[in-house]
């Protein structure tokens, strides 16, 4: 099993697409895409360490070599078993909320929070200061020729 397949398994285990996975470990989506798409044969050490820092439950030895269990927490559970345990139908009733009272948010009315407060921004004052400099004078003129010679002219005082 290649390291790109192990990255895919971690994404399945955490139930993240490549963009969300990349954001969670602080990498670019393109980097993860290259690792999964086999463009980069091996991810950088930095990416592997970021993954391990963000998800310390992932066994680092398994991630690098493929040996041992994937998870440090429960070595007997594989990613596919976890997906099956967490499968939940989209429109299933909430078995955790056995309360027969109507949900309070269903009976709320929309209320105005008042007029918006407009805060004025401070006025920016800009001041231009002109500094007088003494007049400049030409002290020397040099003319360079193509035969690597030059002449210097100095104005008369």
MIKEPA-650825 format. One line per 10 residues: number of its first residue (from 0); for each residue x, y, z of C-alpha. Coordinates in steps of 0.001 Angstrom, whole numbers. Each point is the difference from the previous one (the first is absolute). Last residue first. Layout:
NUM = X:Y:Z  ...
END
This chain:
156 = 35566:78578:-10789  539:-1562:-3353  -1998:-3086:-706  1781:-3356:90  172:-2252:-3036  1295:-3552:207  869:-2068:-3045  -368:-3749:-351  1723:-2995:-1483  -1292:-3528:-457
146 = 265:42:-3833  -3784:496:-159  259:3444:1581  -1148:1197:3432  -816:3651:672  350:1276:3548  -1518:3241:1319  1067:1506:3334  -1157:2392:2718  -3460:924:-1234
136 = -1763:2163:2566  -3006:-664:2191  -2190:2695:1446  -544:-248:3761  -2970:-2107:971  -3269:1408:1209  -2320:-2455:1687  -3592:-146:-1113  -2393:-1413:2580  -3274:-1483:-1141
126 = -2660:-443:2644  -2729:-2582:-153  -2937:93:2346  -2157:-3096:165  -3487:519:1323  -1180:-2661:2435  -2519:-2549:-1113  -3612:517:815  -1794:-2806:1739  -3379:-887:-1356
116 = -2202:-1804:2481  -2568:-2210:-1659  -3549:714:1023  -1531:-2453:2369  375:-3740:547  -3186:-690:-1873  -1859:-3075:1116  -748:-3202:-1856  -2372:-2171:1891  956:-3118:1903
106 = -2227:-3063:160  2287:-2498:-1781  3049:1049:2054  -1608:-1270:3165  -145:-3588:-1272  -3310:-1498:859  -32:-2014:3210  -76:-3797:-459  3570:-473:1328  1614:-3139:-1413
96 = 2871:2000:-1485  2824:-2551:-358  -2013:-2111:-2443  -7:2821:-2548  -2213:-1242:-2771  1756:-1088:-3148  -130:2283:-3031  3609:-320:-1215  533:-3564:1127  2908:-581:2376
86 = 3072:-2074:-759  2416:444:2876  476:-3703:742  413:-882:-3693  2597:2727:-482  1892:-1251:3048  111:-3543:-1364  1360:1279:-3322  2801:1921:1730  1203:-3079:1919
76 = -564:-531:3702  2185:-2516:1848  2783:2468:804  -2287:2247:2045  1687:3204:1172  3287:-122:-1919  -1856:-281:-3290  1345:-1444:-3246  1141:-3269:1528  3473:-1372:-688
66 = 2156:275:-3096  -887:2323:-2920  3480:1524:76  -371:3746:560  -3667:266:988  70:-3277:1909  3055:1130:1968  -1667:3344:705  -3123:-1651:1444  -2872:2435:-499
56 = -1426:1035:3396  2272:3057:-42  -2145:1559:-2751  1052:3653:-367  3600:-623:1059  213:-3203:-2087  -1377:1708:-3107  2365:2950:464  2899:-2421:465  -840:-1810:-3252
46 = -324:3300:-1860  3366:1257:1331  1696:-3279:-856  -953:573:-3605  -2428:-2306:-1769  1440:-2884:-2045  -771:-927:-3614  -1083:3494:-868  -2307:-123:-3014  -1649:-3075:1467
36 = -3474:1568:-51  -298:-268:3780  3258:1815:678  -561:2547:-2778  -3549:712:1190  1260:436:3552  2499:2608:-1177  -2592:1692:-2205  -2403:358:2921  2665:1985:1813
26 = 1176:-1148:3391  -1009:1088:3491  -991:-3424:1329  -3737:760:168  57:2031:-3214  1461:-2915:-1962  -2600:-2374:1449  -2816:2396:-852  1243:278:-3585  665:-3752:-384
16 = -3431:-1016:1251  -349:-858:3647  -1612:-2961:1778  2826:-340:2568  435:-3690:-854  -583:702:-3706  2695:2713:69  2331:-2304:1935  -633:-2755:-2576  812:2379:-2856
6 = 3293:935:1707  731:-3730:356  -643:-457:-3730  2463:2836:-714  2517:-1709:2295  -105:-3081:-2198  -1456:-3391:989
END
